Amino acid sequence: MNAFNIGSRRVGKGQACFIIAELSANHKQDLDIAIKTIKAAKEAGADAIKLQTYTPDTITLNSHKEYFRLQHGTIWDGMYLYDLYQEAYTPWEWHEKLFKVAEEEGLICFSSPFDASAVDLLEKLNAPAYKIASFEVMDIPLIRYTAARKKPVILSTGVAELGDIQLALQTCRAEGNDELGLLKCTSAYPAPLELSNLRTIPNLEQTFDVVPGLSDHTMGATGPVVAVSLGAKIIEKHFILDKAIGGPDAAFSMDPAEFGEMVKAVRDAEKALGQVDYSLSERTRASRAITGRSLFVVKDLKKGEVFTAEHVRSIRPGYGLEPKYLEQVLGKKATQDIEKGEPLKWTMVQ
């Protein structure tokens, strides 16, 4: 499917890019910060704010076995999963308030559920869509349960291989849900630009018949701008009110000024892309007349005199015959006296 609705917003082909501010852990367990962040995201130009709905107990175990300690080159290395998620999760009792604030601000609010109980909570809040995070793309029971709600499902590809993507989408479609978005994602935090492989974005659309996009963890706006030029219709970026707040995701999140600059760059890129069009605008047509080339008389002629290369040249501006007619004019006779500097017209040629 090339387009679908998320709330009142049409997302996909023929539409402006849907820009999502990811709240994630950027609230420092302070509801007031979370509310201010939503309001700042609206001011910065976001179309939507996205939460993450889990608790430490729904996503992992409170265990200090080595299995549960991060040690794979992440910015969180050394932490145990439970401790990280205890710091990062968005309290479930906040969700209703955050959804209400987003609605008041004119922002679409939805979330990434990490288990069936999270989906149930979000259903009670009338979430208009769901996002399946990169590391959950292999959780087929979760995807099946989420897709069965018959709302748009956006999936990130971060750690998914081709077969994982195919199975995830097949699972959604088997539930009668074809309102699918697929985001190119590099699951590194932050992600280096050279690992982005953004040429994959148009291939996602062509291969899987989905709305393509980018979940971006690189620094700056380059990735989103390039992604839009390649056809991305969804952009997701982590958003933080102030990097001084700190927290697990602060290092690769955009503050309001950075996010606002990215939104402007994306919107400017969309304007520049325009559409396939070989016609000339009025401004371009006027410019062509003023500075384009055409045939001018560059040496005085008398009536009956033959046009030669000494009399006619292709020069600027563009008020005379087009240069392509030069060979047809040479050797013909002038129908009138013509002064040097006059644009050549057919009425002057016999």
Secondary structure, DSSP 8 states (H G I E B T S, - for coil): --EEEETTEEEETTS--EEEEE-TTTTTT-HHHHHHHHHHHHHTT-SEEEEEE--HHHHS----SGGGB--SS-TTTT-BHHHHHHHH---GGGHHHHHHHHHHHT-EEEEEE-SHHHHHHHHHTT-S-EEE-GGGTT-HHHHHHHHTT-S-EEEE-TT--HHHHHHHHHHHHHTT---EEEEEE--SSS--GGG--TTHHHHHHHHH-SEEEEEE-SSSSHHHHHHHHTT--EEEEEB-S-GGG--TTGGG-B-HHHHHHHHHHHHHHHHHH-----S--HHHHHHHHHHS-EEEE-S-B-TT-B--TTTEEEESSS-S--GGGHHHHTT-BBSS-B-TT-B--GGGB-
